[in-house]
Amino acid sequence: MRLTRASVRTGAIALAVGTLAASALLTAPGTQAAPPATVLTAPSPQGGDPIYGGSSRCSIGFNVRDGSNVYYFLTSGRCGNIAATWYADSARTVVLGTTVATSFPGNDYALVKYASGITPRGTVNLFDGTSRDITMAANAFVGESVCTSSATTPHVRCGAVTAINVTVNYAEGTVTGLIRTNICAEGGGPAGPLFDGAKAIGLYSGGSGTCSTGGTSYFQPVTEPLAVYGVSVY
């Protein structure tokens, strides 16, 4: 089966901006104080949030940390091959982190180390003002009810696991060991997280079909990169 990635639309993460009152403050007769500097609040990213690198947009899969409490996020290997530096905004002004490892094709995962000063959340964005806390990782099983969160629309879509250990042939090469679901891939953002309640299950890899006619999507099992990189969800 030859698949193409779902199209990715450009978006932007809104950044909170601290400002002071706009009224003038006189420090001496006839002397006006300089306007206050604009202060950008450091982002607090979570799974499903969009990321920007090179000329592309991807998504955070799951936030993870190592034994020394150094924070990273998992994304797809295809995304990891695209850029060394990732940003929180489409203007590429707020650095999120740098790619430290990637594996694609064969597998489809990458590890990005967060920049200093960023405190990522161990949650998945549900894009309705709420989040899903992720507390553990698990292997998928056929018939399992799962959902995926995508920053592209944004939205959450749910379905079931229909097969495991699937091989998919992409234009860039073959990826093995994937999870197949009946969740439609239309508008799906690269590396969106697949989860079952509080369990991390996979990272979006590719798909086919539409939501109106039915579709299929494939996910890289998350347990593999967790073991390879020595990190865990939290």
C-alpha positions as CSV (number, residue, x, y, z in Angstrom):
1,M,0.0,0.0,0.0
2,R,1.4,3.4,-0.9
3,L,0.2,6.3,1.1
4,T,0.6,10.1,1.2
5,R,0.7,12.2,4.2
6,A,-2.3,14.3,5.1
7,S,-1.9,17.9,4.1
8,V,-0.8,20.3,6.8
9,R,-2.2,23.7,7.1
10,T,-0.3,26.5,8.6
11,G,-1.5,27.9,11.9
12,A,-0.1,29.8,14.8
13,I,0.1,29.4,18.6
14,A,-1.2,32.4,20.4
15,L,1.4,33.7,22.9
16,A,0.4,35.5,26.1
17,V,1.7,39.0,26.2
18,G,2.3,40.9,29.4
19,T,1.5,44.6,29.1
20,L,1.2,47.6,31.4
21,A,-1.4,50.3,31.5
22,A,-1.4,52.5,28.4
23,S,-1.7,55.8,30.3
24,A,1.4,58.0,30.4
25,L,3.4,58.2,33.6
26,L,5.2,61.5,34.2
27,T,8.4,61.1,36.1
28,A,9.3,64.7,36.1
29,P,7.7,67.9,34.9
30,G,7.6,67.7,31.1
31,T,9.3,64.3,31.0
32,Q,7.5,61.1,30.0
33,A,8.7,57.7,30.9
34,A,9.8,55.2,28.2
35,P,7.0,52.8,27.2
36,P,7.2,49.4,29.0
37,A,8.9,46.5,27.2
38,T,6.7,43.7,25.8
39,V,7.3,40.4,27.7
40,L,6.6,37.1,26.0
41,T,5.4,34.3,28.3
42,A,7.3,31.0,27.8
43,P,5.0,28.4,26.3
44,S,3.8,25.4,28.2
45,P,3.3,22.9,25.4
46,Q,1.4,19.6,25.5
47,G,0.7,16.6,23.2
48,G,-1.1,17.5,20.0
49,D,0.2,21.1,19.9
50,P,1.6,22.3,16.6
51,I,5.3,22.8,16.1
52,Y,7.1,24.6,13.2
53,G,10.5,23.7,11.7
54,G,12.1,24.4,8.3
55,S,9.1,25.1,6.0
56,S,6.9,22.5,7.7
57,R,4.3,22.2,10.4
58,C,4.2,19.0,12.6
59,S,2.8,18.2,16.0
60,I,4.0,17.2,19.4
61,G,3.3,13.5,20.1
62,F,3.9,13.1,23.8
63,N,6.0,15.0,26.3
64,V,8.6,12.8,28.0
65,R,11.5,13.0,30.4
66,D,14.6,11.1,31.3
67,G,15.8,9.9,34.7
68,S,17.5,13.3,35.3
69,N,14.2,15.1,34.7
70,V,15.4,16.5,31.4
71,Y,12.3,17.2,29.2
72,Y,11.8,16.2,25.6
73,F,8.9,15.5,23.2
74,L,8.4,12.7,20.8
75,T,7.3,13.4,17.2
76,S,7.5,11.5,13.9
77,G,10.8,10.5,12.4
78,R,9.7,12.2,9.2
79,C,9.4,15.4,11.1
80,G,12.7,14.8,12.9
81,N,14.4,14.5,9.5
82,I,12.9,17.9,8.4
83,A,14.4,20.3,10.9
84,A,17.0,20.6,13.7
85,T,15.2,23.4,15.5
86,W,11.5,23.6,16.3
87,Y,9.4,26.6,17.2
88,A,6.1,27.2,19.0
89,D,4.8,29.8,16.5
90,S,4.5,30.0,12.7
91,A,6.7,33.1,12.6
92,R,9.5,31.0,14.1
93,T,10.4,33.4,16.9
94,V,9.8,31.2,20.0
95,V,12.2,28.3,20.1
96,L,10.8,25.1,21.6
97,G,13.7,22.7,21.2
98,T,16.2,20.9,19.0
99,T,16.1,17.5,17.4
100,V,18.5,15.1,19.1
101,A,17.6,11.7,17.5
102,T,15.4,10.5,14.6
103,S,14.5,7.2,12.9
104,F,12.7,7.2,9.6
105,P,12.1,5.1,7.4
106,G,12.1,1.7,9.1
107,N,10.6,3.3,12.1
108,D,8.8,6.6,12.4
109,Y,9.8,8.5,15.6
110,A,12.1,11.3,16.7
111,L,13.2,12.9,20.0
112,V,13.4,16.7,20.5
113,K,15.0,18.2,23.6
114,Y,13.1,21.2,25.1
115,A,14.9,24.6,25.3
116,S,15.8,25.9,28.7
117,G,13.0,27.7,30.6
118,I,10.1,25.7,29.0
119,T,8.0,23.5,31.3
120,P,6.0,21.1,29.2
121,R,2.8,19.5,30.5
122,G,2.3,15.7,30.7
123,T,-1.1,16.0,28.9
124,V,-2.7,15.9,25.5
125,N,-4.6,18.9,24.2
126,L,-8.2,18.1,23.4
127,F,-8.7,21.5,21.7
128,D,-11.9,22.3,23.6
129,G,-10.3,24.1,26.5
130,T,-9.5,20.8,28.3
131,S,-6.6,18.3,28.4
132,R,-6.2,14.6,28.9
133,D,-3.6,13.6,31.5
134,I,-1.2,10.9,30.3
135,T,0.2,8.7,33.1
136,M,1.5,5.6,31.3
137,A,2.4,4.0,28.0
138,A,1.0,0.7,26.7
139,N,1.0,-1.5,23.6
140,A,-2.1,-1.4,21.4
141,F,-4.3,-4.4,20.9
142,V,-6.9,-5.2,18.2
143,G,-10.3,-3.9,19.1
144,E,-9.0,-1.3,21.5
145,S,-10.9,2.0,21.6
146,V,-8.5,4.9,20.9
147,C,-8.5,8.6,20.0
148,T,-6.0,10.9,18.3
149,S,-5.6,14.7,18.8
150,S,-4.5,16.9,15.9
151,A,-3.6,20.5,15.9
152,T,-4.4,20.8,12.2
153,T,-8.2,21.3,12.4
154,P,-8.0,21.3,15.5
155,H,-10.0,18.3,16.7
156,V,-10.1,14.9,18.4
157,R,-11.2,11.8,16.5
158,C,-11.8,8.4,17.9
159,G,-12.1,4.8,16.6
160,A,-10.6,1.4,17.1
161,V,-7.4,-0.5,16.5
162,T,-7.9,-2.9,13.6
163,A,-4.4,-4.4,13.3
164,I,-1.0,-4.3,14.8
165,N,2.5,-5.0,13.4
166,V,1.5,-3.6,10.0
167,T,4.0,-2.7,7.2
168,V,3.4,0.4,5.2
169,N,5.3,1.5,2.1
170,Y,5.7,5.3,1.9
171,A,7.3,7.2,-1.0
172,E,10.3,7.7,1.3
173,G,10.6,4.1,2.3
174,T,9.0,1.3,4.3
175,V,8.0,1.5,7.9
176,T,7.2,-1.7,9.9
177,G,5.5,-2.6,13.1
178,L,2.7,0.1,12.8
179,I,-0.7,0.2,14.5
180,R,-3.7,0.4,12.0
181,T,-6.9,2.2,13.1
182,N,-10.2,3.1,11.4
183,I,-9.8,6.7,12.5
184,C,-10.0,8.9,9.4
185,A,-6.8,10.7,8.5
186,E,-8.3,13.7,6.7
187,G,-6.6,16.8,8.1
188,G,-4.5,14.8,10.4
189,G,-1.3,16.5,11.6
190,P,2.0,14.6,11.5
191,A,2.9,12.9,14.8
192,G,-0.4,13.6,16.5
193,P,-0.7,11.4,19.6
194,L,-2.8,8.2,19.8
195,F,-4.1,7.5,23.3
196,D,-6.6,5.4,25.2
197,G,-7.7,7.3,28.3
198,A,-4.6,8.1,30.3
199,K,-2.5,5.7,28.2
200,A,0.0,6.8,25.5
201,I,-0.3,4.4,22.6
202,G,1.2,5.8,19.4
203,L,2.4,8.6,17.1
204,Y,0.6,9.4,13.9
205,S,2.5,8.1,10.9
206,G,0.2,8.3,7.8
207,G,-3.2,7.5,6.4
208,S,-5.6,7.3,3.5
209,G,-9.2,8.0,2.7
210,T,-11.5,10.7,3.9
211,C,-13.9,11.2,6.9
212,S,-16.9,11.3,4.6
213,T,-16.2,7.9,2.9
214,G,-14.2,6.3,5.7
215,G,-10.4,6.2,6.1
216,T,-7.5,4.4,7.7
217,S,-4.6,5.8,9.7
218,Y,-1.4,4.3,10.9
219,F,0.6,5.0,14.1
220,Q,4.1,4.3,15.4
221,P,3.8,2.4,18.7
222,V,5.1,4.8,21.4
223,T,6.6,2.1,23.6
224,E,9.5,1.6,21.1
225,P,11.0,5.1,21.2
226,L,10.4,5.3,24.9
227,A,12.6,2.2,25.3
228,V,15.2,3.3,22.7
229,Y,15.7,6.7,24.1
230,G,15.3,5.8,27.8
231,V,12.5,8.3,28.5
232,S,9.0,8.0,29.9
233,V,5.7,9.8,29.8
234,Y,4.5,11.5,33.0
